[in-house]
Every structure is written in C-alpha cells, then in structure tokens.
Amino acid sequence: MANIKSQKKRNIQNEKRRVRNVAVRSELKTRIKGATTAAETGADDAAEKLVLAQKRLGKSAALGVVHKNQAARRTSRLMKAANRAQADS
C-alpha cells in the first residue's frame, strides 16, 4: 500500500475507473453479441439492436474504455455482418 497521499488518491481513482470499465466492456460485448445473433437469425428487432450496439461502441470510445479506432473497426464489421445477413435473406 502506498504511503504518499496523492498515490492513495490515485489508487482509489484507478479502482473506480477499473470497475466502470469492466461494466462498460461487459455491456459492450452483450450488445454486440445481441446485434450479431439478431442479424444472423433475421430477427424483427435486428436494426434496433444494431443501433444500440453502435451507440454503445461510440460511447465507450468517448469514455476512453476502448480506443476510437477499435470502436470504428467493430462498428464497421458489425455493419458488414448485418448487411451480409440482410442480403442473404
């Protein structure tokens, strides 16, 4: 454990951020998985789930949880998969 007051504060801040980041990443995975499965199965709410996944990706990039390029790449791949699934059906 740190002895310096500023380092103690930094440790508390880091823990708060870590907990938030874990929650955001978990939700992000859930949203992406939901959007991909909905697109593959051709569900009625596939477009809605896709929008929610894109929104969450953008938000997590804005928060700094994931890199903005990673968010853009994942959004692009998600859209490609959704378009491919829509073209097939």
C-alpha positions in Angstrom: 0.0 0.0 0.0 1.2 3.5 -0.8 2.4 5.9 1.9 2.0 9.1 -0.2 -1.4 10.8 0.0 -1.5 11.5 -3.8 -0.7 7.9 -4.6 -3.5 6.7 -2.3 -5.9 9.0 -4.1 -4.6 7.7 -7.5 -5.2 4.1 -6.3 -8.8 4.9 -5.4 -9.4 6.7 -8.7 -7.9 3.8 -10.7 -10.1 1.3 -8.9 -13.2 3.4 -9.7 -12.2 3.5 -13.3 -11.4 -0.2 -13.5 -14.9 -1.1 -12.1 -16.6 1.2 -14.6 -14.5 0.0 -17.5 -15.3 -3.7 -16.7 -19.1 -2.8 -16.6 -18.9 -0.9 -19.9 -16.9 -3.6 -21.6 -19.3 -6.3 -20.4 -22.3 -4.4 -21.7 -20.5 -3.7 -25.0 -19.9 -7.4 -25.5 -23.6 -8.2 -24.7 -24.8 -5.5 -27.1 -22.5 -6.7 -30.0 -23.4 -10.4 -29.4 -27.1 -9.5 -29.4 -26.8 -7.5 -32.6 -24.9 -10.2 -34.4 -27.2 -13.0 -33.4 -30.2 -10.9 -34.3 -28.7 -10.2 -37.7 -27.8 -13.8 -38.4 -31.3 -15.1 -37.4 -33.1 -12.3 -39.2 -35.0 -11.2 -36.1 -37.5 -8.3 -36.4 -35.6 -6.1 -33.9 -32.2 -6.6 -35.6 -32.0 -3.0 -36.8 -32.8 -1.7 -33.3 -30.2 -3.9 -31.7 -27.6 -2.8 -34.3 -28.3 0.8 -33.4 -27.9 0.1 -29.7 -24.6 -1.7 -30.3 -23.3 1.2 -32.4 -24.4 3.7 -29.8 -22.6 1.8 -27.0 -19.4 1.4 -29.1 -19.3 5.2 -29.7 -20.0 5.9 -26.1 -17.3 3.5 -24.8 -14.8 5.1 -27.2 -15.8 8.6 -26.0 -15.2 7.5 -22.4 -11.8 6.0 -23.3 -12.7 2.5 -22.4 -11.8 1.3 -25.9 -9.7 3.1 -28.5 -11.7 5.1 -31.1 -10.1 3.1 -33.9 -11.2 -0.2 -32.2 -14.7 1.2 -31.9 -14.8 2.2 -35.6 -13.4 -1.2 -36.6 -16.0 -3.1 -34.6 -18.8 -0.8 -35.9 -17.7 -1.4 -39.5 -17.5 -5.2 -39.0 -20.9 -5.2 -37.3 -22.4 -3.3 -40.3 -20.8 -5.6 -42.8 -22.2 -8.6 -41.0 -25.7 -7.1 -40.8 -25.6 -6.1 -44.5 -24.4 -9.6 -45.5 -27.2 -11.2 -43.4 -29.8 -8.9 -44.9 -28.6 -9.6 -48.4 -28.7 -13.4 -47.8 -32.3 -13.4 -46.6 
